[in-house]
Amino acid sequence: MKKKFICFLVFLAILLSSSLFAQKENLKTSQIAVKPKLKGYPVNPFKDTLFYVYNKVGSFSAENRAKAITAKIHSLYEDDLFKADSLKIIPSDISQDIVYKGDLILMSILDADAKSENKTVSDIAKRNFNAIKKAVVYQNENYSLLPKRLGYTALLILILTIVLVLASKVFNFIKSYFSKRREKYFKGFTYNNINVLTPDRQEFVALRIIGIIKIISLFILAYLALPLLFNIFPATQAYATTILKWTLTPIKAAVMGFVDFLPNLFTIIVIILIFRYTLKIIKFFVDEINKENIKVDGFYSDWAKPTFNIIRLLAYAFMLVIIFPYLPGSDSDIFKGVSVFVGILFSLGSSNAIANMVAGLVITYMRPFKIGDFIKIGDVSGEVIEKTALVTRIRTPKFEDITIPNATVLSSTSTNFSANTKNSTDGLLIHTTVTIGYDVPWKDIHKALIKAALKTDLIEKTPIPFVLQTSLDDFYVSYQINVYTKEPTRQPRIYSSLHQNIQDSFNEAGIEIMSPHYNALRDGNTTTIPADYLNKDYESPSFNVANKS
């Protein structure tokens, strides 16, 4: 009985243990069934799925991993120089990487990827490696892109050639159009009565500009086609990017530089407008002073324009000083170096110019002469036709234009013959001298000289001419006839006419204009008076020699 009870207990224990084990296995099975299954994302670069990606890596989701791996595998197919031997599996500390040419990692297989498929990392790496290699090789053998790319290249070159030819024909048509209608479009260019361009010259410039635009346009079209051409082949895609950077980088820098410069540009415009309209207000008063509508004590009207020029120069200089800090690159060392170099060059090379400018300024306010005056500077006599900041130009009676630096004018003695020829004055007093022997009464000479002066053109009858006896020499007396005129620019003609009239007047009066030295030993010689002025019964005196022995 006791043995039966013990066996019963043992049986009961075994039955209880079996029940507990079965419950435990059922629990595990239920847990496995409850564990969620991961979604796989296909890698299908050539439509057919090569494998799936189940796990994410960091913030890189499984879907994004699959898309990135697909794009990289497809790039191998686009490589016309693809080599299957360059595709390898390279293990690392945490993964096994499928790498092409040692630097392009197509994908990395992690432990999480192996657990998702209940396989080892090595098995999945080999499977994916073989799938990638087989797919790319198959695509390259059966669907190579090289012929297609060559076709694209030929088509692009053909299109570019057609575009260049059409563009060239368009520009040639434009040039021909303007050339055939030159009378309509090319009439010359005139500015302030200055003929800047003749019609022929204007046509030449216009056609040359069209030609330059044509060359630039054709170059730009060809240049823009190069990135498209290089982008067809993967091996040359880097050159396409480089060419675009050569163009886009400076353009971007220029545009951004201009945008950054806009605030300073507006400031510069405001400063220029302020100075411009300030000078306009000043010019209004200057014009009124010049027209003598406004009179300022001690300030002559002919000072108005040169004074305004000085004010304008100083204003512009001050404006540039204010604007300078707002100019782009004004704080760069290169800009500063160039400014210093230009300043030194200007200082060393313009000493004479500065001296002439200062002399011109001094002459302006000294007012020794003005435009139209007949003056004499050194040995040069003539009419003033131009006064500039650097030189004074004089036109001689022989119509020779002589340029004299203002520094020379300031350091020389100048004679103004026109200063006293206004209506309120008697005019310029000009004179000439004749020498007559003591044998002729001085009253007769005075009368003959005044008569000759009154017959001369361009002289003033009031005050009347007068004679001065300037010297009593050994053999003759010097008689100086003085006449007034208000035509200083015509002195050579006045002198010539006066000398002619003196000859006629003296001949009519029977007065010889002959050297007294010759007259002392002329017994027996015919008089020098023209025959028209002699009496009809005039006979030459005989030659007599007196014997005093």
Disulfide bonds with the S-S distance in Angstrom:
none
